[in-house]
């Protein structure tokens, strides 16, 4: 009879599904599912067409990074470098600093105008760190860097 009780449990799951769909209809009117689907269709076709647009093409190989913070860092002091993403499309800048024992304490990314970014990070321990800079989901030239912290 324990098995039957389990079946009853899955039936309960079905009824929750019905509840959630009727809730959707209540909040949005009858053609909820259909209109949601339309919206997603539109947004996908929009994003794929905008990718063909030269402005939207993400090209991490054209991103330039420079500064002392790409070479070395000192414990408990801010290390800085700049990243120039002009001509590399429209994407998200991601910076990660990975330490031998501990992750980096803080990383600040500041957009200083004209698609250029100022990056500051602070490490607390000596050792070799790995610094990764990505534009969108692509490494920029030079990434990952290996940084000796003294």
NORRAZI-V347549 format. One record per residue. PSI is psi as a letter, one per 30 degrees, with the letter a starting at -180 (NA if undefined). Layout:
BEGIN
PSI  PSI
END
This chain:
BEGIN
f  e  e  e  e  e  e  e  e  e  e  e  e  e  e  e  e  e  e  e  e  f  e  e  e  e  f  g  a  e  g  e  e  e  e  e  e  e  e  e  e  e  e  e  e  e  e  e  e  f  f  f  k  e  e  f  k  k  j  f  f  g  k  k  k  l  l  e  f  f  e  l  l  k  k  g  k  k  k  l  l  l  k  j  g  k  g  g  a  j  a  k  k  k  k  k  k  k  l  e  e  l  l  k  e  k  k  k  k  k  j  g  l  h  h  k  k  k  k  k  l  k  l  f  l  l  a  k  l  k  k  k  k  k  j  b  g  k  k  l  k  f  k  k  k  k  k  k  k  NA
END
